[in-house]
Amino acid sequence: MTIDLWDSKIEAMKHEDLKKLQTKRFKNLVKHTFENNAFYKKRLKDAGVTPSSITSMKDIEKIPFLTKDDLRNYYPFGLVCTEIDDIVEVHASSGTTGKPVVGPYTYNDVELWGEVMARSLYANGLRKHDRMQNSYGYGLFTGAHGFEKGAQKIGAMVVTISSGNTQRQINVMKDFNITTLACTPSYSLYMAEVAEEMGFDPKNDFKLKLGTFGAEAWSEEMRKNVEKRWGIHAAEHYGLTEIIGPGVVSECSENKLHINADHFYPEIIDPKTGETLEFGEEGELVFTTLTKEAFPAIRFRTKDLASMYEGTCSCGRTLPIQSRIKGRSDDMMKVKGVIVFPSQIEAGLMQVDGVSDNYQIIKTKKGDITSLSIEVEPTDERWKEGHIEDLEKKAEDEIYSILNLHVPVKAIEPKTIPRSTGKAKRVIER
């Protein structure tokens, strides 16, 4: 049987060959950072690591973790490991919680980004004949640019519409016979809502067959809702500005997230102790960029909680597999002694017939005590039926079955919660 992969030499590489390649590239990375950046040279020397001392990937555990605070302390170009004149492109995070994290790229970095994004989109099912509507927001944010580079490398048509102006999005999708949508999952659901308001049937009135979604956490239940609403296959993307942007993983036809580990070396650590965990154990994802030039990251702590394992997938890929992100350690809430992630609440809500995709988790803090409640919009049809208290009770019961914690649910009138054309704000504090 012929396996259809973008780069079969890498994606179906034997595990022992991948480990040799990673070690070779890690040695080059240590040499590159040691010789070209004062911060990294001191950090490596303090850890007793030199370019000649690397014998295996196990040596990476001697090096301290890189954190977002480190990146902000050296804002904007303090961690660059090339000449500034070699940088041809710059991106950055939103900076909503402090100085933004800056991501500079050399020409080779840009080529690498396009390659890993092509690998990821090809794994999703994107092909040369496809037409992608790129509804991620253009700007300093990496998302739209990464999707554009990867799709163009495959040879697909990219419609660079950016986010917002949702009625125009629907008209373009219809008029251009778009086959692939790239945006956040929450925005895709808002687009479906607007399409219906415009008199369209999202499932039958468009040529859409594939959704390539990322930039926010979403549950498996939300994925099913997106697929049902549009009648498409919904694929997940994972990436970080600190690593390269989107392109860190490739989700295959089996809905498995394959880490592009020839370029991004993954570890799972205990978020409290920093201890390296074994395959199959859940912890915090840590990534090292093995081949980036301008802005290499060695052992960057993502704060994303997941697990990973090795094996050969039925899709033919042998790259390590990462679980879906359970949540960010930053998002974790402790309520009456129970650890709660927003994704668990979403999973419960999506089980209830008559509940729409629009909800907000209300977080209230009095002293050291945190309490939660939920506001959710029923569908228009369910709102008109009345007896909303029955819907609220069913939602509370579903959430209780997951968390073993009672969280009050209040149904509010449809179209009350503000819609987002980017990342949906699910948790608000009052």
MOMOWO-V221889 format. One record per residue. N is the residue number from 0. RES is the residue in three letters. SS is DSSP state (@ for helix, = for strand, . for the rest). PSI is psi in whole degrees, 0 to 359 (none if undefined). Layout:
((N;RES;SS;PSI) (N;RES;SS;PSI))
This chain:
((0;MET;.;131) (1;THR;.;127) (2;ILE;.;127) (3;ASP;.;95) (4;LEU;.;154) (5;TRP;.;315) (6;ASP;.;85) (7;SER;@;331) (8;LYS;@;321) (9;ILE;@;312) (10;GLU;@;336) (11;ALA;.;23) (12;MET;.;143) (13;LYS;.;146) (14;HIS;@;319) (15;GLU;@;327) (16;ASP;@;323) (17;LEU;@;318) (18;LYS;@;321) (19;LYS;@;318) (20;LEU;@;317) (21;GLN;@;316) (22;THR;@;316) (23;LYS;@;315) (24;ARG;@;327) (25;PHE;@;320) (26;LYS;@;316) (27;ASN;@;323) (28;LEU;@;314) (29;VAL;@;317) (30;LYS;@;315) (31;HIS;@;313) (32;THR;@;323) (33;PHE;@;321) (34;GLU;@;344) (35;ASN;@;2) (36;ASN;.;126) (37;ALA;@;321) (38;PHE;@;310) (39;TYR;@;322) (40;LYS;@;315) (41;LYS;@;317) (42;ARG;@;317) (43;LEU;@;317) (44;LYS;@;318) (45;ASP;@;330) (46;ALA;.;359) (47;GLY;.;26) (48;VAL;.;128) (49;THR;.;164) (50;PRO;@;328) (51;SER;@;351) (52;SER;@;352) (53;ILE;.;123) (54;THR;.;334) (55;SER;.;173) (56;MET;@;342) (57;LYS;@;333) (58;ASP;@;342) (59;ILE;@;333) (60;GLU;@;347) (61;LYS;@;341) (62;ILE;.;133) (63;PRO;.;159) (64;PHE;.;151) (65;LEU;=;134) (66;THR;.;168) (67;LYS;@;327) (68;ASP;@;320) (69;ASP;@;315) (70;LEU;@;321) (71;ARG;@;327) (72;ASN;@;334) (73;TYR;.;23) (74;TYR;.;139) (75;PRO;.;333) (76;PHE;.;22) (77;GLY;.;342) (78;LEU;.;9) (79;VAL;.;137) (80;CYS;.;19) (81;THR;.;178) (82;GLU;.;143) (83;ILE;@;326) (84;ASP;@;345) (85;ASP;@;352) (86;ILE;=;128) (87;VAL;=;350) (88;GLU;=;144) (89;VAL;=;134) (90;HIS;=;172) (91;ALA;=;157) (92;SER;.;175) (93;SER;.;332) (94;GLY;.;26) (95;THR;.;339) (96;THR;.;23) (97;GLY;.;200) (98;LYS;.;142) (99;PRO;.;155) (100;VAL;.;125) (101;VAL;=;134) (102;GLY;=;97) (103;PRO;=;150) (104;TYR;=;135) (105;THR;=;175) (106;TYR;@;317) (107;ASN;@;325) (108;ASP;@;319) (109;VAL;@;319) (110;GLU;@;318) (111;LEU;@;316) (112;TRP;@;314) (113;GLY;@;322) (114;GLU;@;312) (115;VAL;@;329) (116;MET;@;324) (117;ALA;@;318) (118;ARG;@;316) (119;SER;@;314) (120;LEU;@;324) (121;TYR;@;322) (122;ALA;@;327) (123;ASN;@;334) (124;GLY;.;3) (125;LEU;.;136) (126;ARG;.;173) (127;LYS;.;325) (128;HIS;.;354) (129;ASP;.;160) (130;ARG;=;113) (131;MET;=;127) (132;GLN;=;109) (133;ASN;=;93) (134;SER;.;18) (135;TYR;.;152) (136;GLY;.;126) (137;TYR;.;157) (138;GLY;.;210) (139;LEU;.;333) (140;PHE;.;138) (141;THR;.;332) (142;GLY;@;299) (143;ALA;@;320) (144;HIS;@;320) (145;GLY;@;316) (146;PHE;@;321) (147;GLU;@;313) (148;LYS;@;315) (149;GLY;@;316) (150;ALA;@;320) (151;GLN;@;327) (152;LYS;@;324) (153;ILE;@;329) (154;GLY;.;8) (155;ALA;.;157) (156;MET;=;133) (157;VAL;=;122) (158;VAL;=;109) (159;THR;.;65) (160;ILE;.;339) (161;SER;.;189) (162;SER;.;169) (163;GLY;.;177) (164;ASN;.;63) (165;THR;@;325) (166;GLN;@;320) (167;ARG;@;322) (168;GLN;@;315) (169;ILE;@;317) (170;ASN;@;318) (171;VAL;@;316) (172;MET;@;319) (173;LYS;@;310) (174;ASP;@;327) (175;PHE;.;2) (176;ASN;.;51) (177;ILE;.;136) (178;THR;.;341) (179;THR;=;133) (180;LEU;=;131) (181;ALA;=;115) (182;CYS;=;185) (183;THR;.;150) (184;PRO;@;323) (185;SER;@;324) (186;TYR;@;326) (187;SER;@;324) (188;LEU;@;324) (189;TYR;@;321) (190;MET;@;320) (191;ALA;@;320) (192;GLU;@;315) (193;VAL;@;320) (194;ALA;@;318) (195;GLU;@;320) (196;GLU;@;332) (197;MET;.;1) (198;GLY;.;10) (199;PHE;.;154) (200;ASP;.;108) (201;PRO;.;327) (202;LYS;.;325) (203;ASN;.;346) (204;ASP;.;6) (205;PHE;.;166) (206;LYS;.;6) (207;LEU;.;135) (208;LYS;.;343) (209;LEU;=;137) (210;GLY;=;131) (211;THR;=;103) (212;PHE;=;143) (213;GLY;.;195) (214;ALA;.;357) (215;GLU;.;155) (216;ALA;.;140) (217;TRP;.;148) (218;SER;.;167) (219;GLU;@;327) (220;GLU;@;322) (221;MET;@;321) (222;ARG;@;314) (223;LYS;@;321) (224;ASN;@;317) (225;VAL;@;314) (226;GLU;@;319) (227;LYS;@;319) (228;ARG;@;318) (229;TRP;@;345) (230;GLY;.;41) (231;ILE;.;173) (232;HIS;=;127) (233;ALA;=;119) (234;ALA;=;148) (235;GLU;=;144) (236;HIS;.;144) (237;TYR;.;135) (238;GLY;=;173) (239;LEU;=;144) (240;THR;.;322) (241;GLU;.;337) (242;ILE;.;305) (243;ILE;.;343) (244;GLY;=;201) (245;PRO;=;154) (246;GLY;.;1) (247;VAL;.;327) (248;VAL;=;160) (249;SER;=;117) (250;GLU;=;124) (251;CYS;.;184) (252;SER;.;343) (253;GLU;.;10) (254;ASN;.;38) (255;LYS;.;136) (256;LEU;=;101) (257;HIS;=;121) (258;ILE;=;131) (259;ASN;.;71) (260;ALA;.;356) (261;ASP;.;340) (262;HIS;.;333) (263;PHE;=;105) (264;TYR;=;122) (265;PRO;=;147) (266;GLU;=;156) (267;ILE;=;127) (268;ILE;=;159) (269;ASP;.;119) (270;PRO;.;340) (271;LYS;.;316) (272;THR;.;340) (273;GLY;.;2) (274;GLU;.;138) (275;THR;=;131) (276;LEU;.;164) (277;GLU;.;165) (278;PHE;.;138) (279;GLY;.;339) (280;GLU;.;146) (281;GLU;.;136) (282;GLY;=;202) (283;GLU;=;135) (284;LEU;=;136) (285;VAL;=;135) (286;PHE;=;145) (287;THR;=;128) (288;THR;=;115) (289;LEU;.;339) (290;THR;.;359) (291;LYS;.;147) (292;GLU;.;303) (293;ALA;.;315) (294;PHE;.;74) (295;PRO;.;143) (296;ALA;.;122) (297;ILE;.;114) (298;ARG;.;54) (299;PHE;=;127) (300;ARG;=;117) (301;THR;=;335) (302;LYS;=;7) (303;ASP;=;133) (304;LEU;=;128) (305;ALA;=;185) (306;SER;.;169) (307;MET;=;160) (308;TYR;=;162) (309;GLU;.;161) (310;GLY;.;170) (311;THR;.;120) (312;CYS;.;155) (313;SER;.;345) (314;CYS;.;348) (315;GLY;.;349) (316;ARG;.;145) (317;THR;.;358) (318;LEU;.;147) (319;PRO;.;149) (320;ILE;=;130) (321;GLN;=;140) (322;SER;.;165) (323;ARG;.;151) (324;ILE;.;123) (325;LYS;.;325) (326;GLY;=;173) (327;ARG;=;144) (328;SER;.;332) (329;ASP;.;329) (330;ASP;.;346) (331;MET;.;132) (332;MET;=;143) (333;LYS;=;115) (334;VAL;=;117) (335;LYS;.;40) (336;GLY;.;359) (337;VAL;=;131) (338;ILE;=;126) (339;VAL;=;133) (340;PHE;.;142) (341;PRO;@;326) (342;SER;@;330) (343;GLN;@;321) (344;ILE;@;317) (345;GLU;@;318) (346;ALA;@;321) (347;GLY;@;314) (348;LEU;@;319) (349;MET;.;350) (350;GLN;.;348) (351;VAL;.;121) (352;ASP;.;135) (353;GLY;.;351) (354;VAL;=;133) (355;SER;=;184) (356;ASP;=;4) (357;ASN;=;117) (358;TYR;=;163) (359;GLN;=;141) (360;ILE;=;122) (361;ILE;=;118) (362;LYS;=;122) (363;THR;=;131) (364;LYS;=;125) (365;LYS;=;107) (366;GLY;.;235) (367;ASP;.;2) (368;ILE;=;123) (369;THR;=;132) (370;SER;=;154) (371;LEU;=;148) (372;SER;=;167) (373;ILE;=;135) (374;GLU;=;129) (375;VAL;=;143) (376;GLU;=;125) (377;PRO;=;166) (378;THR;.;161) (379;ASP;@;317) (380;GLU;@;316) (381;ARG;@;325) (382;TRP;@;320) (383;LYS;@;333) (384;GLU;@;331) (385;GLY;.;196) (386;HIS;.;47) (387;ILE;@;334) (388;GLU;@;331) (389;ASP;@;319) (390;LEU;@;316) (391;GLU;@;318) (392;LYS;@;318) (393;LYS;@;319) (394;ALA;@;317) (395;GLU;@;320) (396;ASP;@;319) (397;GLU;@;317) (398;ILE;@;321) (399;TYR;@;323) (400;SER;@;335) (401;ILE;@;317) (402;LEU;@;342) (403;ASN;.;41) (404;LEU;.;134) (405;HIS;.;121) (406;VAL;.;117) (407;PRO;=;138) (408;VAL;=;130) (409;LYS;=;123) (410;ALA;=;131) (411;ILE;=;164) (412;GLU;.;138) (413;PRO;.;146) (414;LYS;.;24) (415;THR;.;319) (416;ILE;.;132) (417;PRO;.;138) (418;ARG;.;154) (419;SER;.;143) (420;THR;.;3) (421;GLY;.;235) (422;LYS;.;130) (423;ALA;.;139) (424;LYS;.;103) (425;ARG;.;330) (426;VAL;=;124) (427;ILE;=;149) (428;GLU;=;136) (429;ARG;.;none))
